[in-house]
Amino acid sequence: MLTLKPRTCSSLRKLSIWLCLSSFLTPAPLLADAVTSSHGIAMHGDLKYPANFKHFDYVNPEAPKGGKAIQSALGTFDSFNNFIVKGTAADGLSLLYDSLLGKAQDEPFSLYGLVAESLEVPADRSWIIFNIRPEAKFSDGHPITAEDVVFSLETLRSKGAPFYKAYYADIESVEVLNPHRVKFNFRNNLNRELALIVGEIAILPKHFWQNRDFQKPSLDIPVASGSYTINSFDAGRSITYKLSPDYWGKDLPVNRGRHNIEFLTYDYYRDNTVAMEAFKAGEYDFRQENSSKRWATSYTGSAVDSGKIIVQELGHDNPTGMQAFILNTRRPQFEDPRVRQALALAFDFEWTNRNIFYNAYTCTHSFFSNSEMAATSLPTPREIKILEPIRDQIPTEVFTQVYRAPETSGNGRIYTELRQAKRLLQQAGWIFKQGKLVNKETGEPLKIEMLLYSPAFERVVAPFIRNLERLGIHSSIRLVDVSQYISRLRKYDFDVVVSGFGQSSSPGNEQRDYWHSSGADVEGSRNLIGIKNPAVDYLVDQLIQAPDREQLVLRTRALDRVLQWNHYVIPQYHINKYRVAYWDKFEMPNTRPKYNLGFDTWWIKPSEDAK
C-alpha cells in the first residue's frame, strides 16, 4: 500500500534547505576561461565525427534528388504556424526551418554545424557563441543574421506555446556581437544541455514576422530557412512541400545524402480506416503503422503479395517513453494516489495484448522504457544519495521496491486485482452504496470520462471500462474530432486521455515541461497530469544539471522511480520497432540511424522518378 506523507511546513523547509545545498551533490564546475572552438558539440563525451567529416555514416552521399512522396495525415489544418497553441498546424512544417546546428541520429545527443559554421564555448558551458555562415540565407534570398537568431528566441519565449518559455527558461540573454556572430548567456553553469538546446532553435525570418501577428493562426505561406518551402496547398485537405533547388546548405556535411525527395505531400483523411484503404489503392506512398490489429490483418492483397507494397519492421535504439491512460490530477477524484493505483489495477494489459494486439506489444513499466535510464532494479547507493534530500517527500516504496505495472494471467479473470483495488478505494474514502462507488463524505459518485479522438481506440478502452464498472465506477467514452480534442487537451478539460511522453536518449530540459509544477496551470503545457510536487521539481532540476552521462542516467532513474510510485498514469505498452509499409518506389541507405527512422535519407528510385 502506498503511504502518502503530509507536506508540512517543516518538511518543505527541509526541502528548501536541501535545494540550496544541492550543489554538494555535483562535482565542482570547470574553469570558465577554458574556451573551445569547434565544428560541433556533444552533450557528454566526445564527438563521433571530426571537423573534416564529409557526411553522416547513415546516408548515401550520392543519393539522387527528385521525385514525389505522398503521406497521410488525419483531421484537418488551418495554420502554417506550428509554434503556437492556437489553430491546428499542418503536418510537415518542421521541414521549413533550419537551426544553428544539426543533430546526428547515430549519437545520443551530438550536434554539428548547420547555419553556424563553428561555435565557441567555455568548459563550464555558461555561455556559447555561434559563428553564422555568410552564405546562409532564407528562401526569399534574405541573409540569415544574428538578428534573426535573437528574434527567433525572443518570439518563441514571449509569443510561442508555453513549452518554449519553460524549455528556454535558463537563458539569461542573447546578444548580437556582429551580423554573423551571436552569443547566448545562461543564468548559471548548472544546465549543460542549454548549449545544445540553443543550437536547435528554429530560425525564423525577422523581416517576415516582425509586422505580423505571430500568435494568430494563418495560412499565409511563411518564408523558410530550411531546405523545403510550401509549394501548394488545399486548405484543410492537402499540403505539398518542395525541395528548394537553390537551397544554400545542400552540400554541408550535415545535409549530404539527406532531403532527397523533391516533393513531399501530406493528404488528409478523416480517420485511419479510410486512410488505410487509400494506401492500398495507391493514393499515397508511405505509411508508418501504429495499430497492431491493422499491422496483423490489413496489409494483405495482391499489391503486398506481388511486392509492389513492401511491409517491414525496422528496429531502433530509441527510448520508447511512456504511453498511458493520463489521469488529470486537477480533477478531485484523482487527487489521492491510492485511487490512481486502484484504477491501474483494473486495466488488464495481458488480456488486451493477447486478444486485441496479437501479442505485438510489451507492457511498459518505466517512463524511460527501452533505455538505460529506466528504473528496473532497486536504487543503488549513488541513487539513494540523490534521493536522500527528498526522502520525507516521496513514497517509501521508492527505496524498497521495484515498480511494476499490474500484471495478470491474461485470461480476463482479475478478481485478485479488483479486490486489491477495492481496498485501496476504501482506504481513500470511497464506499460502495447501492452498487455504486461514492465518496464517504459527500456522497458523490466516482465518474470517469475517457476522451478519445480515434474510434479505433474504443476497443482498448471498452474492456477497461467494464472492469471499472465492476468496481462501481461509472465510466464513459467521449469521442470528439481532432480539433476539439487538441483544444480540450490545451485547456486540461478532460478526466482521462490516452497520450504519451516521448523520450530521447539524452533527456533534459523537456522534462520541466512534462512534470514541473511551473507548467501545471499554464494552458497548453505538456504537464497534462497536472503534477505539483516539490520532490519532482527537485529531481527535474537535478536531471537538467547533470554534469556527465553517468549522473544523467542516475538522476533520470531517480526521477523515474518517483513518477512511478506516485501512480500518475496507468501504463500501457510499447514496441521497439518502426512498422512501415511503402510502395516499391523508395530506396534507403545500407546503414540506418540508431535513433531515428531516417525517412529523410531515403530517395525515389530513378526509374520511378522517370515515370
Steps between C-alpha positions, in 0.01 A plus 500: 500500500621848412540728800484871423684718748348843570695800374552693819664840529793325666547255212475779243766696689721191494451473125588866451817456704597196295433688178743766615757235592448292186823626350680261734351213301684599184869541422649847507461689170782516253691820446300733277802650323583179309320584174468245222435582135343210313293379204254332737408420859403184692285486809745265672825353373666552164360563153492204264566702185821707454515857372568388143221239476317489167165348599331288765558123485131421457446685172578435135689814393433417135125455542312648203269796553149517359163330500193533718384323817149521643417426863174510694386724784186489712242773557562840350718812535448877507846636574858508373631600843594195706655706781177622665212338687225651287382333183579158357839500330559312175719191506861534385558865592832418666634450145494878458754590767871455553682547830849608593606138544379168357456179699686175434249213521763238584619669822303549824513880474759664278460801272705624205518826310203588278415870478794553734836395358663489844439565869697617802418376849675511840560182695220577745255577214381822665471658153541409134581698185393393152670619182239513223596403147508809275332300220200400713175650373122469517285367219436855372872575476534709818818413694464323834657720765550511875197732519280219369634264766427750779155569356424126485582439864318807629192429287473135603543582869252788504243396238548129436342203677567481877747221434756747366492725805575200722752343261704820466448617859869493592615725213582832663561698183599478134703770329612593152880532490502573127271404208643146491582446865249441781555425869268324746557564870358256755375568854750257648735223398283216636295431187756354261236409244417864427802540275351230276138609538566848362671338202168334410282815504304532175622815325211728405533790252466826690416696185199273438357478851575836661188669357271198532301360789707195594232369738224492239453183291547577134532331162738767372797307362800578722852573382713194573853457632520128422530280195126490414236762426123469473428437133119475509210416729128434509389647833425226750546222245852488360838670514805453276858602580767546237875457538654838420727460195722786618508398867831639618581217746444190285871404491575549871628186679184489717280509186679287244289197416191644672190679366508303177130502404400809304129513588354387833120499526270439798142406405243520780246230585221504754607173668753219477260249346447719195872581489591130506279422200638801314855372556423156357335669202823689430374844601813558708841337528630465855334403825630456855260270685403541866218246520592138569166379365547674167861382493390139551191496281482786251825479304375237258398483135654475158722809537659352814524149355667626182750717688359828374435589864789423736419431865790521746588521869809715558659479845626804691685588822272786602352521847131427451384724784160458659168452321221484754157596618578851624313589819426870542591558866335841484176302530416435869429130445864444395675697775564196720774269366317200646210568263741523208666174603160331528403607147823354363408162649187496283696517173583149381791548260570130452142427392500806274831406341387141435149569374533838328868558417607154377767495773687776316585716800700502821350636821653834598625538857726805466468857376836439326436149368739334254795698636770491766313780680213269598477409871481121478678398823534631855681833533876485538679692778582775249132533408401503866739791551304691236166407659600555863424875512134430413453173690216643710322628187482181296334158541702254710468242221752702299772361727364152569327368186543486123191641333310276261173585330224253599551162331233232452467150356324641193187287535279799583430385857664770712313437825812537715588833341147636538489397868826687557357801312191499724715506813698797368182689409354441845821621664474815285149575632276338240220258596260277310139606515228334293758362262671836447828635630432826686700739710448423871485870591302654214309205358612598149554202265838439336458570128760487225478620140754364250571764235596352160537627144550165326217243486766230464598539865151427629575128483786553748302722734178294504643200694663741745165670555335165569751435777444848645125439504565188707657735756185713502663777297280654231718541189426623151670581170482844341606492132584839347672620183871577495460878526272478803727240658805727468302795639385304803850370569641852492239611755536180709127440448504123544494224760706237319670500160731260321826680439871461546825658610763438236862483611838542337826324571610812686209636708531861611307826500183349353450319832413835656205539265384143568510491879596832662239685704579823313305367201211336681266799466637641174257435216659298225793358699587130478441446872172330413491320834505827696792395723579744784756314704806671656690170497442457126603863443822433688583189296421672170746775591759242603459317167541819299814588698665158456875562445570179304334200338530280808324752722238562231409130503490483881290814538260392226450167674429683826236713327355190336453331841317796651269533199431126504409477870273804491278307256444803278407288197368156409784356290419335169754351258783562256689350207863560402447476126375730228220328308505643150331422172579668170454462128807367326628835378747578780855403579686553828866494612657171605567644847208639697521756785478349849265762641269587212301344219706706258231557237681822403790284376281298260470582132276421204626237259613674179277270295198606706598865474510467122142372503 
